[in-house]
Amino acid sequence: MDLVLKGRGVRITDQIRRTAEHKLGKLSRLDPKVTRLEVEVTKEPNPRIDGGHRVEVACTTPRRVFRAEAAGEDVATALDQVLKRLERQILSYRGKLRRRRQSHGLESLP
């Protein structure tokens, strides 16, 4: 799994890299076919926007790309929210595939 980190207005430190690797590594357990994770961390200069950091993640698999974004006071909080959203998307997609296989299997029986 390739992890690509980009920072816009934020310098990607080793701590941010380790946090992202640790938190987003859980996605490979949900779907072992994840080939690439692109993470973009943005610092919001507008004080009226809730949360100072925005994180966008694109999770690439051979058949589909899952995307999520979230804002938080710090990068770790935003990563937690993004992780929850991506987990929900991946589990929903895998459930659809499972239901599709099960329903087609029943049709072949006499």
C-alpha positions as CSV (number, residue, x, y, z in Angstrom):
1,M,0.0,0.0,0.0
2,D,1.5,3.3,-1.1
3,L,0.9,6.3,1.2
4,V,1.2,9.8,-0.5
5,L,1.0,12.8,1.8
6,K,0.6,16.3,0.5
7,G,0.5,19.5,2.6
8,R,-1.1,22.8,1.5
9,G,-0.1,25.5,4.0
10,V,1.1,22.7,6.4
11,R,4.5,21.2,6.5
12,I,4.2,17.4,6.7
13,T,6.3,16.4,9.7
14,D,7.4,12.9,10.8
15,Q,4.7,13.0,13.5
16,I,1.9,13.7,11.0
17,R,3.3,10.9,8.7
18,R,3.5,8.4,11.5
19,T,-0.1,9.3,12.7
20,A,-1.4,8.9,9.2
21,E,0.3,5.6,8.6
22,H,-0.9,4.3,12.0
23,K,-4.5,5.4,11.6
24,L,-5.0,4.7,7.9
25,G,-3.2,1.4,8.1
26,K,-6.5,0.0,9.5
27,L,-8.1,0.4,6.1
28,S,-5.8,-2.4,4.7
29,R,-7.4,-4.8,7.2
30,L,-10.9,-3.9,6.0
31,D,-10.0,-4.2,2.3
32,P,-6.6,-5.9,1.6
33,K,-6.8,-4.8,-2.0
34,V,-6.1,-1.2,-1.1
35,T,-3.2,-0.1,-3.4
36,R,-2.8,3.6,-2.7
37,L,-3.8,6.2,-0.2
38,E,-3.5,9.9,-1.1
39,V,-3.8,12.2,1.9
40,E,-4.0,16.0,1.5
41,V,-3.7,18.1,4.6
42,T,-4.8,21.8,4.3
43,K,-4.6,24.6,6.9
44,E,-7.7,26.7,6.7
45,P,-6.7,30.4,7.0
46,N,-10.3,31.5,7.7
47,P,-11.0,31.6,11.5
48,R,-14.8,31.4,10.9
49,I,-14.4,27.9,9.5
50,D,-14.9,25.3,12.2
51,G,-11.6,23.4,12.6
52,G,-8.3,24.7,11.5
53,H,-7.1,21.7,9.5
54,R,-8.9,19.9,6.7
55,V,-7.9,16.4,5.6
56,E,-8.9,14.8,2.3
57,V,-8.2,11.1,1.6
58,A,-8.5,9.1,-1.6
59,C,-8.3,5.3,-1.1
60,T,-7.7,3.5,-4.3
61,T,-8.6,-0.2,-4.9
62,P,-8.5,-2.0,-8.2
63,R,-12.3,-1.5,-8.8
64,R,-13.1,1.7,-7.0
65,V,-11.8,4.9,-5.4
66,F,-13.2,5.8,-2.0
67,R,-13.0,9.5,-1.0
68,A,-13.6,11.4,2.2
69,E,-12.8,14.7,3.8
70,A,-13.1,16.2,7.3
71,A,-12.1,19.2,9.3
72,G,-10.8,19.3,12.8
73,E,-8.8,21.3,15.4
74,D,-5.7,19.3,14.6
75,V,-4.7,16.8,12.0
76,A,-5.2,13.7,14.3
77,T,-8.9,14.7,14.9
78,A,-9.5,15.2,11.2
79,L,-7.9,11.9,10.4
80,D,-10.1,10.1,12.9
81,Q,-13.2,11.5,11.3
82,V,-12.0,10.7,7.8
83,L,-11.2,7.1,8.9
84,K,-14.7,6.6,10.2
85,R,-16.2,7.8,6.9
86,L,-13.9,5.6,4.8
87,E,-14.6,2.6,7.0
88,R,-18.3,3.1,6.5
89,Q,-17.9,3.4,2.7
90,I,-15.7,0.3,2.4
91,L,-18.0,-1.8,4.7
92,S,-21.0,-0.7,2.7
93,Y,-19.4,-1.6,-0.6
94,R,-18.2,-5.0,0.6
95,G,-21.7,-5.7,2.0
96,K,-23.2,-4.9,-1.4
97,L,-20.7,-7.3,-3.1
98,R,-21.4,-10.0,-0.6
99,R,-25.2,-9.6,-1.0
100,R,-24.8,-9.7,-4.8
101,R,-22.8,-12.9,-4.7
102,Q,-25.3,-14.6,-2.3
103,S,-28.4,-13.6,-4.3
104,H,-26.9,-14.9,-7.6
105,G,-25.9,-18.1,-5.9
106,L,-29.5,-18.9,-4.8
107,E,-30.8,-18.3,-8.4
108,S,-28.7,-21.2,-9.8
109,L,-30.4,-23.8,-7.5
110,P,-33.4,-25.7,-9.0
